[in-house]
Amino acid sequence: MKKIQILFFLLIGLAGGAFAQTKPQLTAVIKTPTVQCEECKGRIEKYMSHEDGIVKINVDYKKKTTTVTYLTDRTNIENIKAMIANVGYDADDVTAEPDAYKRLPICCKKPEDGGGKKN
């Protein structure tokens, strides 16, 4: 009987420890109005997937939004917007970093700068 009780408490302890390990996550949708094509999508997703605290990222260039799931104890929404700006794209109220924007291929630049899809 004593072995069963010990095993029972051990299982409860392990289960409680597993729940305590859960990291707090948030998902945010960021407006990325300068994202124009599949190449833009790939560039942002590749860069952001290696950043600390980013769990999941999906860029929808048709809706011009970026959905990011992140660990709140490692990063925050302002850091994420700054990361997107460092790739060369606007993110909500954060403007693209000028040098990064200059390095983008012409198809990924704003239409007023001669970029965008060619029809």
C-alpha positions in Angstrom: 0.0 0.0 0.0 2.8 2.4 0.9 4.4 1.8 -2.6 1.2 2.8 -4.3 0.9 6.0 -2.3 4.6 6.9 -3.1 3.9 6.2 -6.8 0.8 8.3 -6.7 2.5 11.3 -5.1 5.4 10.9 -7.5 3.1 11.0 -10.5 1.2 14.1 -9.2 4.6 15.8 -8.6 5.7 15.1 -12.2 2.4 16.3 -13.6 2.6 19.5 -11.6 6.1 20.1 -12.6 5.2 19.7 -16.3 2.5 22.4 -15.9 4.9 24.7 -14.1 7.3 24.5 -17.1 4.7 26.1 -19.5 6.0 29.4 -20.8 3.6 32.3 -21.1 2.9 32.9 -24.8 1.1 35.6 -26.7 0.0 35.9 -30.3 0.0 39.3 -31.9 -1.1 40.5 -35.4 1.1 43.3 -36.7 0.2 45.4 -39.8 3.1 45.1 -42.3 1.8 47.4 -45.1 5.1 47.3 -47.2 5.1 43.5 -47.5 4.3 42.8 -51.2 5.3 39.3 -52.3 6.3 35.8 -51.5 9.9 37.0 -51.3 9.1 39.5 -48.6 7.2 36.8 -46.7 10.2 34.4 -46.9 12.7 37.1 -45.9 10.8 38.1 -42.7 9.9 34.6 -41.7 13.5 33.3 -42.2 15.0 36.2 -40.2 12.4 36.1 -37.4 12.4 32.3 -37.0 16.0 32.5 -35.5 15.2 35.2 -33.0 15.0 34.4 -29.3 11.5 34.1 -28.0 9.8 33.7 -31.3 7.7 30.5 -31.3 5.8 30.9 -34.6 5.6 33.5 -37.4 3.3 33.7 -40.4 3.4 36.6 -42.9 0.3 37.1 -45.1 1.4 39.4 -47.9 -2.1 39.5 -49.4 -3.6 40.8 -46.1 -0.4 42.7 -45.3 -0.3 41.3 -41.8 2.3 39.3 -39.8 1.0 37.0 -37.0 3.6 36.2 -34.4 3.5 33.9 -31.4 6.2 34.7 -28.8 7.3 33.9 -25.3 6.5 36.9 -23.1 9.5 36.3 -20.8 12.0 36.6 -23.7 10.7 39.3 -25.9 7.8 41.8 -26.4 5.8 43.3 -29.1 8.0 46.4 -29.5 11.1 44.2 -30.0 9.2 42.2 -32.6 8.2 45.3 -34.5 11.8 46.5 -34.3 13.1 43.2 -35.7 10.7 43.5 -38.7 11.9 47.1 -39.3 15.5 45.8 -39.2 14.6 43.5 -42.1 13.5 46.5 -44.1 9.7 46.6 -43.6 7.3 48.8 -41.8 5.6 47.2 -38.8 2.6 49.0 -37.3 3.9 52.4 -36.1 7.6 51.4 -36.6 9.2 52.5 -39.8 11.6 50.3 -41.7 15.3 50.8 -41.0 16.5 52.9 -44.0 19.7 50.9 -44.7 17.8 47.6 -44.6 15.1 49.0 -46.9 17.7 50.1 -49.4 19.1 46.5 -49.6 15.7 45.0 -50.5 15.2 43.8 -54.1 13.2 46.2 -56.3 10.1 43.9 -56.2 10.0 44.3 -52.4 10.2 48.1 -52.3 7.2 50.4 -52.1 5.4 51.3 -55.4 6.4 54.9 -55.0 10.0 53.8 -55.0 9.6 51.9 -58.2 8.8 48.5 -56.5 5.9 46.2 -56.3 4.5 43.6 -58.6 4.9 44.2 -62.3 1.8 43.6 -64.4 
